Amino acid sequence: MLLTSRSFEEYVAFFDLDANRLPDRILDCCAGASSFVAGACARGVDAIAADPAYAEDEPTLAEAATAGASGGGRLIAQHQDRFSYAWYGSAERRDALRAGAAKTFREHRHRQPGRYVAASLPALPFADQAFPLALCSHLLFTWADRFDEQWHLDSLVELGRVAAEVRIFPLVRQGSGEPVPFLPRLRQRLRADFGISSRITSVGYEFQVGAHHMLTLTGP
């Protein structure tokens, strides 16, 4: 099992958020070992993280976060021409952010385990419209080689069920940065079959070259 540790600062950039004007309740799905929920809670937000890995104990999660850092490093090494450190300033700063995020995640989950719910898409244990905002980082579209179009549709509809607004980043395949061919068709199906509107916008973050767009869903 691999878990990635992404920082609150990275989430703000991924999803074009204003760190000082966050909604009062946010879902991070699937959150891995990221520290967004800890950072949001520190700002008075009722934030919840969901990930199937949270069924595991603390030592297992810590090992998974360490393995995730190593796995991410290998992926970058295999596709060096597809990554840029411009946003971070240096590889060392990125590593420091990720290490800090892992530490913050472990400490916060230990103190507030109820904020970390063992759950996975496309079936979440939350009420309809339970959140003003749901965030999904580096799962949908990123892993389009493992999860097919129907899984993506079911997951997007489920996120739209539990949140008034959904933001997904990035919109390309992991490693290669290739576009996902079924994304336009998914957007059409969401609108036609479920009344869910979508838009794609550019954000001020880019690590994987070309991965600087976010998908936002609203409605019905």
Contacts in CASP RR format, 6 or more apart in sequence:
PFRMAT RR
TARGET T0000
AUTHOR 0000-0000-0000
METHOD contacts of the structure
MODEL  1
MLLTSRSFEEYVAFFDLDANRLPDRILDCCAGASSFVAGACARGVDAIAA
DPAYAEDEPTLAEAATAGASGGGRLIAQHQDRFSYAWYGSAERRDALRAG
AAKTFREHRHRQPGRYVAASLPALPFADQAFPLALCSHLLFTWADRFDEQ
WHLDSLVELGRVAAEVRIFPLVRQGSGEPVPFLPRLRQRLRADFGISSRI
TSVGYEFQVGAHHMLTLTGP
1 53 0 8 1.000
1 56 0 8 1.000
1 60 0 8 1.000
1 64 0 8 1.000
1 67 0 8 1.000
2 64 0 8 1.000
2 67 0 8 1.000
2 68 0 8 1.000
2 71 0 8 1.000
3 32 0 8 1.000
3 33 0 8 1.000
3 51 0 8 1.000
3 53 0 8 1.000
3 61 0 8 1.000
3 64 0 8 1.000
3 65 0 8 1.000
3 67 0 8 1.000
3 68 0 8 1.000
4 32 0 8 1.000
4 33 0 8 1.000
4 34 0 8 1.000
4 65 0 8 1.000
4 68 0 8 1.000
4 69 0 8 1.000
4 72 0 8 1.000
4 98 0 8 1.000
4 138 0 8 1.000
5 32 0 8 1.000
5 33 0 8 1.000
5 34 0 8 1.000
5 35 0 8 1.000
5 65 0 8 1.000
5 68 0 8 1.000
5 69 0 8 1.000
5 98 0 8 1.000
5 99 0 8 1.000
5 100 0 8 1.000
5 101 0 8 1.000
5 102 0 8 1.000
5 105 0 8 1.000
6 14 0 8 1.000
6 34 0 8 1.000
6 35 0 8 1.000
6 36 0 8 1.000
6 98 0 8 1.000
6 101 0 8 1.000
6 137 0 8 1.000
6 138 0 8 1.000
7 34 0 8 1.000
7 35 0 8 1.000
7 36 0 8 1.000
7 97 0 8 1.000
7 98 0 8 1.000
7 100 0 8 1.000
7 101 0 8 1.000
7 104 0 8 1.000
8 19 0 8 1.000
8 35 0 8 1.000
8 36 0 8 1.000
8 38 0 8 1.000
8 39 0 8 1.000
8 40 0 8 1.000
8 101 0 8 1.000
9 97 0 8 1.000
10 97 0 8 1.000
10 101 0 8 1.000
10 205 0 8 1.000
11 17 0 8 1.000
11 28 0 8 1.000
11 34 0 8 1.000
11 36 0 8 1.000
11 135 0 8 1.000
11 137 0 8 1.000
12 18 0 8 1.000
12 19 0 8 1.000
13 87 0 8 1.000
13 203 0 8 1.000
13 204 0 8 1.000
13 205 0 8 1.000
14 135 0 8 1.000
14 137 0 8 1.000
14 169 0 8 1.000
14 170 0 8 1.000
14 203 0 8 1.000
14 205 0 8 1.000
14 214 0 8 1.000
15 135 0 8 1.000
15 137 0 8 1.000
15 167 0 8 1.000
15 169 0 8 1.000
15 203 0 8 1.000
15 214 0 8 1.000
16 167 0 8 1.000
16 201 0 8 1.000
16 203 0 8 1.000
16 204 0 8 1.000
16 214 0 8 1.000
19 43 0 8 1.000
20 43 0 8 1.000
22 40 0 8 1.000
22 43 0 8 1.000
22 45 0 8 1.000
22 133 0 8 1.000
23 45 0 8 1.000
23 131 0 8 1.000
23 132 0 8 1.000
23 133 0 8 1.000
24 45 0 8 1.000
24 46 0 8 1.000
24 132 0 8 1.000
25 45 0 8 1.000
25 46 0 8 1.000
25 47 0 8 1.000
25 48 0 8 1.000
25 130 0 8 1.000
25 131 0 8 1.000
25 132 0 8 1.000
25 133 0 8 1.000
26 37 0 8 1.000
26 40 0 8 1.000
26 45 0 8 1.000
26 46 0 8 1.000
26 47 0 8 1.000
26 48 0 8 1.000
26 131 0 8 1.000
26 132 0 8 1.000
26 133 0 8 1.000
26 134 0 8 1.000
26 135 0 8 1.000
27 47 0 8 1.000
27 48 0 8 1.000
27 49 0 8 1.000
27 50 0 8 1.000
27 126 0 8 1.000
27 130 0 8 1.000
27 131 0 8 1.000
27 133 0 8 1.000
27 134 0 8 1.000
27 135 0 8 1.000
27 162 0 8 1.000
27 163 0 8 1.000
28 34 0 8 1.000
28 36 0 8 1.000
28 37 0 8 1.000
28 47 0 8 1.000
28 48 0 8 1.000
28 49 0 8 1.000
28 50 0 8 1.000
28 134 0 8 1.000
28 135 0 8 1.000
28 137 0 8 1.000
29 49 0 8 1.000
29 50 0 8 1.000
29 51 0 8 1.000
29 119 0 8 1.000
29 121 0 8 1.000
29 124 0 8 1.000
29 134 0 8 1.000
29 135 0 8 1.000
29 136 0 8 1.000
29 139 0 8 1.000
29 159 0 8 1.000
30 50 0 8 1.000
30 51 0 8 1.000
30 52 0 8 1.000
30 120 0 8 1.000
30 121 0 8 1.000
30 136 0 8 1.000
30 139 0 8 1.000
31 37 0 8 1.000
31 49 0 8 1.000
31 50 0 8 1.000
31 51 0 8 1.000
31 116 0 8 1.000
31 137 0 8 1.000
32 49 0 8 1.000
32 51 0 8 1.000
32 53 0 8 1.000
32 105 0 8 1.000
33 61 0 8 1.000
33 64 0 8 1.000
33 65 0 8 1.000
33 101 0 8 1.000
33 102 0 8 1.000
33 105 0 8 1.000
33 106 0 8 1.000
34 49 0 8 1.000
34 101 0 8 1.000
34 105 0 8 1.000
34 137 0 8 1.000
35 100 0 8 1.000
35 101 0 8 1.000
35 102 0 8 1.000
35 104 0 8 1.000
35 105 0 8 1.000
35 108 0 8 1.000
36 47 0 8 1.000
36 49 0 8 1.000
36 135 0 8 1.000
37 47 0 8 1.000
37 48 0 8 1.000
37 49 0 8 1.000
37 108 0 8 1.000
37 115 0 8 1.000
37 116 0 8 1.000
38 104 0 8 1.000
38 105 0 8 1.000
38 107 0 8 1.000
38 108 0 8 1.000
39 47 0 8 1.000
39 104 0 8 1.000
40 47 0 8 1.000
41 47 0 8 1.000
41 108 0 8 1.000
41 112 0 8 1.000
41 115 0 8 1.000
47 115 0 8 1.000
48 115 0 8 1.000
48 116 0 8 1.000
48 117 0 8 1.000
48 126 0 8 1.000
48 131 0 8 1.000
49 115 0 8 1.000
49 116 0 8 1.000
49 117 0 8 1.000
50 117 0 8 1.000
50 118 0 8 1.000
50 119 0 8 1.000
50 120 0 8 1.000
50 124 0 8 1.000
51 116 0 8 1.000
51 117 0 8 1.000
51 118 0 8 1.000
51 119 0 8 1.000
51 120 0 8 1.000
52 118 0 8 1.000
52 119 0 8 1.000
52 120 0 8 1.000
53 61 0 8 1.000
53 64 0 8 1.000
53 118 0 8 1.000
54 61 0 8 1.000
54 109 0 8 1.000
54 116 0 8 1.000
54 117 0 8 1.000
54 118 0 8 1.000
54 119 0 8 1.000
55 118 0 8 1.000
56 64 0 8 1.000
58 106 0 8 1.000
58 109 0 8 1.000
58 110 0 8 1.000
61 106 0 8 1.000
61 109 0 8 1.000
62 106 0 8 1.000
65 102 0 8 1.000
65 105 0 8 1.000
65 106 0 8 1.000
66 102 0 8 1.000
69 98 0 8 1.000
69 99 0 8 1.000
69 102 0 8 1.000
75 174 0 8 1.000
75 175 0 8 1.000
76 83 0 8 1.000
78 175 0 8 1.000
79 175 0 8 1.000
79 176 0 8 1.000
81 209 0 8 1.000
82 175 0 8 1.000
82 176 0 8 1.000
82 177 0 8 1.000
82 208 0 8 1.000
82 209 0 8 1.000
83 207 0 8 1.000
83 208 0 8 1.000
83 209 0 8 1.000
84 206 0 8 1.000
84 207 0 8 1.000
84 209 0 8 1.000
85 91 0 8 1.000
85 93 0 8 1.000
85 94 0 8 1.000
85 207 0 8 1.000
86 206 0 8 1.000
87 204 0 8 1.000
87 205 0 8 1.000
87 206 0 8 1.000
87 207 0 8 1.000
88 94 0 8 1.000
88 97 0 8 1.000
88 207 0 8 1.000
94 207 0 8 1.000
108 115 0 8 1.000
109 115 0 8 1.000
109 116 0 8 1.000
117 125 0 8 1.000
119 125 0 8 1.000
121 139 0 8 1.000
121 140 0 8 1.000
121 151 0 8 1.000
121 154 0 8 1.000
121 155 0 8 1.000
121 158 0 8 1.000
121 159 0 8 1.000
122 151 0 8 1.000
122 154 0 8 1.000
122 155 0 8 1.000
122 157 0 8 1.000
122 158 0 8 1.000
123 158 0 8 1.000
124 158 0 8 1.000
124 159 0 8 1.000
124 161 0 8 1.000
124 162 0 8 1.000
126 162 0 8 1.000
127 162 0 8 1.000
128 161 0 8 1.000
128 162 0 8 1.000
129 161 0 8 1.000
129 162 0 8 1.000
129 163 0 8 1.000
129 164 0 8 1.000
130 162 0 8 1.000
130 163 0 8 1.000
131 162 0 8 1.000
131 163 0 8 1.000
131 164 0 8 1.000
132 163 0 8 1.000
132 164 0 8 1.000
132 165 0 8 1.000
133 163 0 8 1.000
133 164 0 8 1.000
133 165 0 8 1.000
133 166 0 8 1.000
133 167 0 8 1.000
134 159 0 8 1.000
134 160 0 8 1.000
134 162 0 8 1.000
134 163 0 8 1.000
134 165 0 8 1.000
134 166 0 8 1.000
134 167 0 8 1.000
135 166 0 8 1.000
135 167 0 8 1.000
135 168 0 8 1.000
135 169 0 8 1.000
136 159 0 8 1.000
136 166 0 8 1.000
136 167 0 8 1.000
136 168 0 8 1.000
136 169 0 8 1.000
137 169 0 8 1.000
138 169 0 8 1.000
138 170 0 8 1.000
138 174 0 8 1.000
140 147 0 8 1.000
140 152 0 8 1.000
140 155 0 8 1.000
140 156 0 8 1.000
140 168 0 8 1.000
141 152 0 8 1.000
141 168 0 8 1.000
141 170 0 8 1.000
141 171 0 8 1.000
141 172 0 8 1.000
141 173 0 8 1.000
141 180 0 8 1.000
141 183 0 8 1.000
141 215 0 8 1.000
142 170 0 8 1.000
142 172 0 8 1.000
142 173 0 8 1.000
142 174 0 8 1.000
143 173 0 8 1.000
143 174 0 8 1.000
144 152 0 8 1.000
144 173 0 8 1.000
144 180 0 8 1.000
144 182 0 8 1.000
145 173 0 8 1.000
147 155 0 8 1.000
149 182 0 8 1.000
149 185 0 8 1.000
149 186 0 8 1.000
152 182 0 8 1.000
152 186 0 8 1.000
153 186 0 8 1.000
153 189 0 8 1.000
153 190 0 8 1.000
156 166 0 8 1.000
156 168 0 8 1.000
156 186 0 8 1.000
156 190 0 8 1.000
156 196 0 8 1.000
156 217 0 8 1.000
157 190 0 8 1.000
157 194 0 8 1.000
157 196 0 8 1.000
159 166 0 8 1.000
159 168 0 8 1.000
159 217 0 8 1.000
160 166 0 8 1.000
160 196 0 8 1.000
160 217 0 8 1.000
160 219 0 8 1.000
164 218 0 8 1.000
164 219 0 8 1.000
165 216 0 8 1.000
165 217 0 8 1.000
165 218 0 8 1.000
166 216 0 8 1.000
166 217 0 8 1.000
166 218 0 8 1.000
167 214 0 8 1.000
167 215 0 8 1.000
167 216 0 8 1.000
167 217 0 8 1.000
168 214 0 8 1.000
168 215 0 8 1.000
168 216 0 8 1.000
168 217 0 8 1.000
169 203 0 8 1.000
169 213 0 8 1.000
169 214 0 8 1.000
169 215 0 8 1.000
170 208 0 8 1.000
170 211 0 8 1.000
170 212 0 8 1.000
170 213 0 8 1.000
170 214 0 8 1.000
171 179 0 8 1.000
171 180 0 8 1.000
171 183 0 8 1.000
171 200 0 8 1.000
171 211 0 8 1.000
171 213 0 8 1.000
171 214 0 8 1.000
171 215 0 8 1.000
172 178 0 8 1.000
172 179 0 8 1.000
172 180 0 8 1.000
172 208 0 8 1.000
172 210 0 8 1.000
172 211 0 8 1.000
173 179 0 8 1.000
173 180 0 8 1.000
174 208 0 8 1.000
175 208 0 8 1.000
177 208 0 8 1.000
177 209 0 8 1.000
177 210 0 8 1.000
177 211 0 8 1.000
183 215 0 8 1.000
187 198 0 8 1.000
190 196 0 8 1.000
190 197 0 8 1.000
190 198 0 8 1.000
190 217 0 8 1.000
191 197 0 8 1.000
191 198 0 8 1.000
194 220 0 8 1.000
195 219 0 8 1.000
195 220 0 8 1.000
196 217 0 8 1.000
196 218 0 8 1.000
196 219 0 8 1.000
196 220 0 8 1.000
197 217 0 8 1.000
197 218 0 8 1.000
197 219 0 8 1.000
198 215 0 8 1.000
198 216 0 8 1.000
198 217 0 8 1.000
198 218 0 8 1.000
199 215 0 8 1.000
199 216 0 8 1.000
200 213 0 8 1.000
200 214 0 8 1.000
200 215 0 8 1.000
200 216 0 8 1.000
201 213 0 8 1.000
201 214 0 8 1.000
201 216 0 8 1.000
202 212 0 8 1.000
202 213 0 8 1.000
202 214 0 8 1.000
203 212 0 8 1.000
203 213 0 8 1.000
203 214 0 8 1.000
204 212 0 8 1.000
205 212 0 8 1.000
206 212 0 8 1.000
END
